[in-house]
Amino acid sequence: MLTACLLCLRNGDILEVDNNFKTSFGFVVRRDELEHRLDPQYYHPERRKALKILFDSKYPKAHLEDLVTLRKEKIDPQQFPNKEFVYISLANIAPHTGEIIGETRVKGEDILSSSNVFRNRDILFSRLRPYLNKVHLVQRQIENGICSTEFIVLSPKRNVNGAYLRAFLSSPFVLNQTKHMMTGYTLPRLSPADVKGIEVPLPPLKIQERLAKVVEKQYIDRRMKMKEANELLNGISKYVLEKLEIDVGPVVSENSFVVKFKDLQEGKRYDPHYYQPSVARILGILRTSKWDAITIGELAAQIVNGLDCRRYVEKGNPYIRVENVRENEIDLEEVKLVELSPAKIPFSIRLKEGDILFTRKGSYGICAVVTKELENCIISSEIIKITLKAGFNSYYVAAFMNSELGKMQTRRIAVGAIMPGISHGALEAIRVLIPADELQTEIVREIKKRIALARRLEREAERLEQVVDENIEMIILGKQQIRGR
């Protein structure tokens, strides 16, 4: 190792700048900087930078264990089988904002392991996978509140504002430390000692309280923007069916029903879900609609799978996978890159503006249309490319496939228990209602308008999160002005 290090120094791969070593492919730690741990992540520059900012704060600092009482009360819910508990798991906490997602009321008999007890004003700090940044402040009276033992329950003392402490513990200054301090590979966790040792700057309580109020307002504004964005997106399916003058009605799955032998012969399927009465009713809607119901097989000029590629690189062409395909849009924010060039792949798989991408496995049945700027992308083998015949509106067809009427057909034809999927033959049988061109254009225009507005609201909500982090940084650096008052 020493020989390799000296070689890198001679080759200029490691540079000494201001008595510190810098390298483009890693980082260097001096021997006198080593502490009680030898895992490299513990000395990551990101963590050391966060510690330096905290060190430079003009305010006094205290270890977390001096600001809170660790609530160690536990309960075995199985001992109270008929008692209803408010149970919070890791899945019930939103990353970064710490908001509750789908709090569950569960009987003790249904909670299979011992749980931590929490009270009003306690902070639930997740020690499992700390990079998910799940920190929640309990802000209401809850009787029988319990949570997963993956939370460390912190009860703030009088010398610190609980809302300020929660905001600080979920800020980048803590996250950039804790994500480099976890141990374990399959289930990486923080040790209680590491959590208790987190340093917290302590501005005067009035400043803490002012920051807490501003942060709370910004989180409320963010929540409202995200709610509006979700309502816009979730309402697209209903809008499409309303414009087509179709009422799907309630869809109820029946546990038992009768299927005629001739239907089995015609359907050539023996899975019960395929013959659900509710599905038969939906097919009836397609047959009796005033619009023509045309199969994908009749609409398509070509249906082809993408390529399987598992080797990702830092520079290359975007490789669209199932997770990149949203309803009616393609998201390249976390796209993987591959070395394959579009010019070197079969012509039939190359993307063109107007192609429809259909996810066939995993989160199957989601459709989006290829735009001009996406023609250099390559699609995975879990995605089917549908090229429509001339004269058909690909944006409308994708929107219909994403509607409840399209999804019900897709769910009906999926096969496979562990990883359901859609075959080419099954996809070709899906029917699409084709209204007049003017109505298709109107529907597509409205959907694009809704998606654009929803994404703008999401960006505004994300900006509010950034302002929260900026406010916390101002406090730490001793700048008392707080944005967003």
Secondary structure as UniProt FT lines:
FT   HELIX           2..11
FT   STRAND          14..17
FT   TURN            18..19
FT   STRAND          20..23
FT   HELIX           31..33
FT   HELIX           40..43
FT   HELIX           45..55
FT   STRAND          61..63
FT   HELIX           64..67
FT   STRAND          68..70
FT   STRAND          74..75
FT   HELIX           77..79
FT   TURN            81..82
FT   STRAND          84..88
FT   HELIX           90..92
FT   TURN            95..97
FT   STRAND          104..107
FT   HELIX           108..110
FT   STRAND          115..117
FT   TURN            120..121
FT   STRAND          123..126
FT   HELIX           130..132
FT   STRAND          135..137
FT   TURN            143..144
FT   STRAND          145..147
FT   TURN            149..150
FT   STRAND          151..156
FT   TURN            158..159
FT   HELIX           162..169
FT   HELIX           172..178
FT   TURN            179..181
FT   HELIX           192..196
FT   STRAND          199..201
FT   HELIX           205..234
FT   HELIX           236..243
FT   TURN            244..245
FT   HELIX           261..267
FT   HELIX           272..275
FT   HELIX           277..288
FT   STRAND          292..295
FT   HELIX           296..299
FT   STRAND          300..305
FT   STRAND          317..320
FT   HELIX           322..324
FT   STRAND          325..326
FT   TURN            327..328
FT   STRAND          329..330
FT   TURN            333..334
FT   STRAND          336..338
FT   HELIX           342..344
FT   HELIX           347..349
FT   TURN            353..354
FT   STRAND          356..359
FT   TURN            364..365
FT   STRAND          367..369
FT   HELIX           372..374
FT   TURN            375..376
FT   STRAND          378..380
FT   TURN            381..382
FT   STRAND          383..388
FT   TURN            390..391
FT   HELIX           394..402
FT   HELIX           404..413
FT   HELIX           424..428
FT   STRAND          431..434
FT   HELIX           437..476
FT   TURN            477..478
FT   TURN            483..484
//
